[in-house]
């Protein structure tokens, strides 16, 4: 599962379930985009009292991408080809013709993989 807190809404509009997914810089095969959710954007700023507050940015959304990736679960992450995926890793994910800078949010093994 990959997530991004603040991307232009028009980018999220181009996501299509079933698209092939890959890391955009290493061309690592990330399988298939099996699901995604779009929600209000999440941004942080300081209010007039200097307190950090969460808000939304007009025209922007957050997304969660669920990809089914073939790999080997290791104690230190998911081995995908010659690369290791770890929770918290920042990476560009390309799904079809859409590219989003994301964070690896979750790695959940699927039965049979």
Wavefront OBJ file of the C-alpha trace (Angstrom):
o trace
v 0.000 0.000 0.000
v 1.358 3.385 -1.051
v 0.068 6.792 0.035
v 0.419 10.447 -0.860
v -1.130 13.217 1.244
v -1.336 16.070 -1.248
v -1.475 15.696 -5.040
v -3.418 17.668 -7.655
v -6.949 16.308 -8.034
v -6.532 15.984 -11.806
v -3.706 13.475 -11.212
v -5.927 11.251 -9.058
v -8.639 11.485 -11.729
v -6.408 9.538 -14.142
v -5.962 6.468 -11.900
v -7.465 3.245 -13.288
v -7.878 -0.017 -11.360
v -6.061 -2.843 -13.107
v -3.252 -0.611 -14.395
v 0.260 -1.972 -14.274
v 2.367 -0.403 -11.533
v 6.101 0.246 -11.333
v 8.653 2.321 -9.487
v 9.217 5.301 -11.735
v 12.962 5.653 -11.157
v 14.147 2.033 -11.074
v 11.473 0.486 -13.309
v 10.798 -2.024 -10.505
v 7.659 -4.044 -11.286
v 5.075 -3.289 -8.595
v 2.415 -5.554 -10.053
v -1.114 -4.279 -10.517
v -3.115 -1.421 -9.018
v -5.968 -3.442 -7.494
v -7.635 -0.604 -5.592
v -7.268 3.048 -4.658
v -9.029 5.596 -2.510
v -9.171 9.353 -2.876
v -9.795 11.596 0.136
v -9.302 15.260 1.086
v -5.700 16.471 0.975
v -3.663 16.636 4.158
v -1.390 19.639 4.654
v 0.152 21.166 7.738
v 0.713 24.839 8.461
v 1.046 27.162 11.421
v -1.907 29.188 12.686
v -1.706 32.734 14.054
v -0.657 31.358 17.448
v 2.272 29.408 15.977
v 0.551 26.039 16.450
v 0.897 23.458 13.697
v -2.558 22.537 12.375
v -3.814 20.108 9.759
v -5.927 21.441 6.915
v -6.851 20.819 3.276
v -5.514 22.441 0.115
v -8.158 23.377 -2.477
v -7.868 21.382 -5.702
v -5.664 18.756 -4.068
v -6.426 15.289 -2.678
v -4.747 12.461 -0.832
v -4.587 8.968 -2.335
v -3.967 5.456 -1.123
v -2.840 2.959 -3.768
v -3.168 -0.780 -3.188
v -0.921 -2.805 -5.475
v -0.562 -6.567 -5.615
v 3.184 -7.108 -5.901
v 5.041 -10.392 -6.362
v 7.958 -10.629 -3.967
v 9.535 -12.500 -1.108
v 8.813 -11.404 2.456
v 12.106 -11.041 4.323
v 12.711 -9.979 7.943
v 13.778 -6.541 6.672
v 11.028 -5.932 4.103
v 9.639 -7.222 0.819
v 12.247 -8.326 -1.722
v 11.006 -7.382 -5.207
v 13.538 -8.523 -7.780
v 16.832 -6.959 -6.734
v 15.159 -4.231 -4.647
v 13.848 -4.164 -1.069
v 10.592 -2.389 -0.175
v 10.235 -1.066 3.369
v 7.449 0.769 5.179
v 8.228 4.487 5.151
v 10.264 4.291 1.926
v 9.588 7.270 -0.369
v 9.248 6.358 -4.026
v 7.620 7.409 -7.248
v 4.903 4.993 -8.344
v 3.668 4.922 -11.934
v 0.247 3.353 -12.527
v -0.522 3.361 -16.222
v 0.274 6.920 -17.338
v -0.070 8.410 -13.831
v 2.973 9.061 -11.643
v 2.696 9.883 -7.943
v 5.400 10.461 -5.328
v 4.379 8.173 -2.483
v 5.376 6.629 0.816
v 5.163 2.862 1.390
v 2.417 2.753 4.008
v 1.905 -0.986 4.483
v 3.189 -4.356 3.289
v 0.648 -7.137 3.772
v 1.422 -10.615 2.411
v -1.377 -12.165 0.322
v -2.030 -15.897 0.645
v -0.276 -17.769 -2.127
v 2.326 -15.059 -2.775
l 1 2 3 4 5 6 7 8 9 10 11 12 13 14 15 16 17 18 19 20 21 22 23 24 25 26 27 28 29 30 31 32 33 34 35 36 37 38 39 40 41 42 43 44 45 46 47 48 49 50 51 52 53 54 55 56 57 58 59 60 61 62 63 64 65 66 67 68 69 70 71 72 73 74 75 76 77 78 79 80 81 82 83 84 85 86 87 88 89 90 91 92 93 94 95 96 97 98 99 100 101 102 103 104 105 106 107 108 109 110 111 112 113
